[in-house]
Amino acid sequence: MRGAGSSAWGRSLWGILLAGFGLLLFTPNALAHHPLDGRLPSNFFEGFMSGVAHPVIGVDHFVFVIAVGLLSALMLHGMTIPIAFAIAGLAGTGIHLQRLDLPAPEFFISASVLLFGVLLALKRHPNWQIVTGLAAVAGVFHGYAYGEAIVGADMTPMVAYLTGFTVIQLGVALGARVIGQQMLNRHQMPELPLRFSGFAICGVGAAFLSSVFLG
């Protein structure tokens, strides 16, 4: 029964990652960064739904949030990692809304996916404070990218957008964390499935990073 339970959780996780690969191959870049086809949300509902959609249909963001959740399952005080990422994401969006520029955001976002895949794949992981700090730095860049879809919007849809992407990121990270914990509890070699997931996430990060360099 333990093996069957672990297998089910593993299939769920790999299904999420394979869906990410499929989106990476077939989703246009415009969709990944503009949930309303480039149109600004005009009310609370549109703002909230746009905020919920952005981290999900943006494959680089989505896979990174999964990596954050899985890593948090491996660490003491692990919940600080997705929380730090979410708070820093709000700060990054605020930077964009203030018309300030961050250097090479697409590079740093892609590199963050690759880095967290590597961290997940390692046999020995850094302590949770280091990972939390890295998640916060990454959150600023991911949040900065989210800000592109809301620049110029009214206050109500803007607040709804911020709420939407914060809620969905914490929800996805928490879901990945629960899956990771279940795998750790049920698998005979507990960290092995998570390490394999890390290798898969490395592949997504490397694909995005190569697209940054190759255009």
Contacts in CASP RR format, 6 or more apart in sequence:
PFRMAT RR
TARGET T0000
AUTHOR 0000-0000-0000
METHOD contacts of the structure
MODEL  1
MRGAGSSAWGRSLWGILLAGFGLLLFTPNALAHHPLDGRLPSNFFEGFMS
GVAHPVIGVDHFVFVIAVGLLSALMLHGMTIPIAFAIAGLAGTGIHLQRL
DLPAPEFFISASVLLFGVLLALKRHPNWQIVTGLAAVAGVFHGYAYGEAI
VGADMTPMVAYLTGFTVIQLGVALGARVIGQQMLNRHQMPELPLRFSGFA
ICGVGAAFLSSVFLG
2 186 0 8 1.000
2 187 0 8 1.000
2 188 0 8 1.000
3 186 0 8 1.000
3 187 0 8 1.000
3 188 0 8 1.000
5 182 0 8 1.000
5 186 0 8 1.000
6 182 0 8 1.000
6 183 0 8 1.000
6 186 0 8 1.000
6 187 0 8 1.000
6 188 0 8 1.000
6 193 0 8 1.000
9 179 0 8 1.000
9 180 0 8 1.000
9 182 0 8 1.000
9 183 0 8 1.000
9 186 0 8 1.000
9 193 0 8 1.000
10 179 0 8 1.000
10 183 0 8 1.000
10 193 0 8 1.000
12 179 0 8 1.000
13 70 0 8 1.000
13 176 0 8 1.000
13 179 0 8 1.000
13 180 0 8 1.000
13 183 0 8 1.000
13 193 0 8 1.000
13 197 0 8 1.000
14 197 0 8 1.000
14 200 0 8 1.000
16 66 0 8 1.000
16 176 0 8 1.000
17 63 0 8 1.000
17 66 0 8 1.000
17 197 0 8 1.000
17 200 0 8 1.000
17 201 0 8 1.000
17 204 0 8 1.000
20 59 0 8 1.000
20 62 0 8 1.000
20 63 0 8 1.000
20 204 0 8 1.000
21 204 0 8 1.000
23 32 0 8 1.000
23 57 0 8 1.000
23 58 0 8 1.000
23 59 0 8 1.000
23 62 0 8 1.000
24 59 0 8 1.000
24 204 0 8 1.000
24 207 0 8 1.000
24 208 0 8 1.000
27 57 0 8 1.000
27 58 0 8 1.000
27 59 0 8 1.000
30 37 0 8 1.000
30 38 0 8 1.000
31 57 0 8 1.000
32 57 0 8 1.000
32 58 0 8 1.000
32 59 0 8 1.000
32 60 0 8 1.000
33 54 0 8 1.000
33 58 0 8 1.000
33 145 0 8 1.000
33 148 0 8 1.000
33 149 0 8 1.000
34 149 0 8 1.000
35 49 0 8 1.000
35 50 0 8 1.000
35 51 0 8 1.000
35 53 0 8 1.000
35 54 0 8 1.000
35 57 0 8 1.000
35 149 0 8 1.000
36 46 0 8 1.000
36 50 0 8 1.000
36 149 0 8 1.000
38 149 0 8 1.000
40 149 0 8 1.000
40 150 0 8 1.000
40 152 0 8 1.000
40 153 0 8 1.000
40 157 0 8 1.000
41 47 0 8 1.000
41 49 0 8 1.000
41 50 0 8 1.000
41 150 0 8 1.000
41 153 0 8 1.000
41 157 0 8 1.000
41 160 0 8 1.000
41 161 0 8 1.000
42 153 0 8 1.000
42 154 0 8 1.000
42 157 0 8 1.000
43 156 0 8 1.000
43 157 0 8 1.000
43 160 0 8 1.000
44 156 0 8 1.000
44 157 0 8 1.000
44 159 0 8 1.000
44 160 0 8 1.000
45 160 0 8 1.000
46 157 0 8 1.000
46 160 0 8 1.000
47 150 0 8 1.000
47 153 0 8 1.000
47 157 0 8 1.000
47 158 0 8 1.000
47 160 0 8 1.000
47 161 0 8 1.000
47 164 0 8 1.000
48 160 0 8 1.000
48 161 0 8 1.000
48 163 0 8 1.000
48 164 0 8 1.000
50 149 0 8 1.000
50 150 0 8 1.000
50 157 0 8 1.000
50 161 0 8 1.000
51 146 0 8 1.000
51 149 0 8 1.000
51 160 0 8 1.000
51 161 0 8 1.000
51 162 0 8 1.000
51 163 0 8 1.000
51 164 0 8 1.000
51 165 0 8 1.000
51 168 0 8 1.000
52 164 0 8 1.000
52 165 0 8 1.000
52 167 0 8 1.000
52 168 0 8 1.000
54 61 0 8 1.000
54 146 0 8 1.000
54 149 0 8 1.000
54 165 0 8 1.000
55 61 0 8 1.000
55 62 0 8 1.000
55 65 0 8 1.000
55 142 0 8 1.000
55 146 0 8 1.000
55 165 0 8 1.000
55 168 0 8 1.000
55 169 0 8 1.000
55 172 0 8 1.000
56 62 0 8 1.000
56 168 0 8 1.000
56 172 0 8 1.000
59 204 0 8 1.000
59 208 0 8 1.000
60 109 0 8 1.000
60 110 0 8 1.000
60 113 0 8 1.000
60 204 0 8 1.000
60 205 0 8 1.000
60 208 0 8 1.000
61 109 0 8 1.000
61 142 0 8 1.000
61 145 0 8 1.000
61 146 0 8 1.000
62 172 0 8 1.000
63 113 0 8 1.000
63 201 0 8 1.000
63 204 0 8 1.000
63 205 0 8 1.000
64 109 0 8 1.000
64 112 0 8 1.000
64 113 0 8 1.000
64 116 0 8 1.000
64 138 0 8 1.000
64 142 0 8 1.000
65 82 0 8 1.000
65 85 0 8 1.000
65 169 0 8 1.000
65 172 0 8 1.000
65 173 0 8 1.000
65 176 0 8 1.000
66 172 0 8 1.000
66 173 0 8 1.000
66 176 0 8 1.000
66 201 0 8 1.000
67 113 0 8 1.000
67 116 0 8 1.000
67 117 0 8 1.000
67 119 0 8 1.000
67 120 0 8 1.000
67 176 0 8 1.000
67 198 0 8 1.000
67 201 0 8 1.000
68 81 0 8 1.000
68 82 0 8 1.000
68 85 0 8 1.000
68 116 0 8 1.000
68 135 0 8 1.000
68 173 0 8 1.000
68 176 0 8 1.000
69 81 0 8 1.000
69 82 0 8 1.000
69 172 0 8 1.000
69 173 0 8 1.000
69 174 0 8 1.000
69 175 0 8 1.000
69 176 0 8 1.000
69 177 0 8 1.000
69 180 0 8 1.000
70 120 0 8 1.000
70 176 0 8 1.000
70 177 0 8 1.000
70 179 0 8 1.000
70 180 0 8 1.000
70 194 0 8 1.000
70 197 0 8 1.000
70 198 0 8 1.000
71 78 0 8 1.000
71 81 0 8 1.000
71 116 0 8 1.000
71 119 0 8 1.000
71 120 0 8 1.000
71 125 0 8 1.000
71 131 0 8 1.000
72 78 0 8 1.000
72 79 0 8 1.000
72 80 0 8 1.000
72 81 0 8 1.000
72 82 0 8 1.000
72 173 0 8 1.000
72 177 0 8 1.000
73 176 0 8 1.000
73 177 0 8 1.000
73 178 0 8 1.000
73 179 0 8 1.000
73 180 0 8 1.000
73 181 0 8 1.000
73 183 0 8 1.000
73 184 0 8 1.000
73 194 0 8 1.000
74 120 0 8 1.000
74 125 0 8 1.000
74 184 0 8 1.000
74 191 0 8 1.000
74 194 0 8 1.000
75 81 0 8 1.000
75 125 0 8 1.000
75 127 0 8 1.000
75 128 0 8 1.000
75 131 0 8 1.000
76 128 0 8 1.000
77 128 0 8 1.000
78 128 0 8 1.000
78 132 0 8 1.000
78 177 0 8 1.000
79 177 0 8 1.000
80 128 0 8 1.000
80 132 0 8 1.000
81 128 0 8 1.000
81 131 0 8 1.000
81 132 0 8 1.000
81 135 0 8 1.000
81 173 0 8 1.000
82 135 0 8 1.000
82 169 0 8 1.000
82 170 0 8 1.000
82 173 0 8 1.000
82 174 0 8 1.000
82 177 0 8 1.000
83 170 0 8 1.000
84 132 0 8 1.000
84 133 0 8 1.000
84 135 0 8 1.000
84 136 0 8 1.000
85 135 0 8 1.000
85 136 0 8 1.000
85 138 0 8 1.000
85 139 0 8 1.000
85 142 0 8 1.000
85 169 0 8 1.000
85 173 0 8 1.000
86 139 0 8 1.000
86 166 0 8 1.000
86 169 0 8 1.000
86 170 0 8 1.000
86 173 0 8 1.000
87 136 0 8 1.000
88 135 0 8 1.000
88 136 0 8 1.000
88 137 0 8 1.000
88 138 0 8 1.000
88 139 0 8 1.000
88 140 0 8 1.000
88 143 0 8 1.000
89 139 0 8 1.000
89 140 0 8 1.000
89 142 0 8 1.000
89 143 0 8 1.000
89 144 0 8 1.000
89 146 0 8 1.000
89 166 0 8 1.000
90 143 0 8 1.000
90 162 0 8 1.000
90 166 0 8 1.000
91 139 0 8 1.000
91 140 0 8 1.000
91 143 0 8 1.000
92 102 0 8 1.000
92 139 0 8 1.000
92 140 0 8 1.000
92 141 0 8 1.000
92 142 0 8 1.000
92 143 0 8 1.000
92 144 0 8 1.000
92 146 0 8 1.000
92 147 0 8 1.000
93 143 0 8 1.000
93 144 0 8 1.000
93 146 0 8 1.000
93 147 0 8 1.000
93 150 0 8 1.000
93 162 0 8 1.000
93 165 0 8 1.000
94 147 0 8 1.000
95 102 0 8 1.000
95 140 0 8 1.000
95 144 0 8 1.000
96 102 0 8 1.000
96 143 0 8 1.000
96 144 0 8 1.000
96 145 0 8 1.000
96 146 0 8 1.000
96 147 0 8 1.000
96 148 0 8 1.000
96 151 0 8 1.000
97 147 0 8 1.000
97 150 0 8 1.000
97 151 0 8 1.000
97 158 0 8 1.000
102 108 0 8 1.000
102 140 0 8 1.000
102 141 0 8 1.000
102 144 0 8 1.000
105 141 0 8 1.000
105 144 0 8 1.000
105 145 0 8 1.000
106 145 0 8 1.000
106 212 0 8 1.000
107 209 0 8 1.000
107 212 0 8 1.000
108 138 0 8 1.000
108 141 0 8 1.000
109 138 0 8 1.000
109 141 0 8 1.000
109 142 0 8 1.000
109 145 0 8 1.000
109 208 0 8 1.000
110 205 0 8 1.000
110 208 0 8 1.000
110 209 0 8 1.000
110 211 0 8 1.000
110 212 0 8 1.000
111 205 0 8 1.000
111 209 0 8 1.000
112 134 0 8 1.000
112 137 0 8 1.000
112 138 0 8 1.000
112 139 0 8 1.000
112 141 0 8 1.000
112 142 0 8 1.000
113 201 0 8 1.000
113 204 0 8 1.000
113 205 0 8 1.000
113 208 0 8 1.000
113 209 0 8 1.000
114 202 0 8 1.000
114 203 0 8 1.000
114 205 0 8 1.000
114 206 0 8 1.000
114 208 0 8 1.000
114 209 0 8 1.000
115 134 0 8 1.000
115 138 0 8 1.000
116 134 0 8 1.000
116 135 0 8 1.000
116 138 0 8 1.000
116 201 0 8 1.000
117 198 0 8 1.000
117 199 0 8 1.000
117 201 0 8 1.000
117 202 0 8 1.000
117 205 0 8 1.000
118 198 0 8 1.000
118 202 0 8 1.000
119 125 0 8 1.000
119 126 0 8 1.000
119 131 0 8 1.000
119 134 0 8 1.000
120 194 0 8 1.000
120 195 0 8 1.000
120 197 0 8 1.000
120 198 0 8 1.000
120 201 0 8 1.000
121 195 0 8 1.000
121 196 0 8 1.000
121 198 0 8 1.000
121 199 0 8 1.000
121 201 0 8 1.000
121 202 0 8 1.000
122 195 0 8 1.000
123 191 0 8 1.000
123 195 0 8 1.000
125 131 0 8 1.000
143 165 0 8 1.000
146 161 0 8 1.000
146 165 0 8 1.000
149 161 0 8 1.000
150 157 0 8 1.000
150 158 0 8 1.000
150 161 0 8 1.000
150 162 0 8 1.000
152 158 0 8 1.000
153 161 0 8 1.000
180 194 0 8 1.000
183 190 0 8 1.000
183 193 0 8 1.000
183 194 0 8 1.000
184 190 0 8 1.000
184 191 0 8 1.000
184 194 0 8 1.000
187 193 0 8 1.000
END
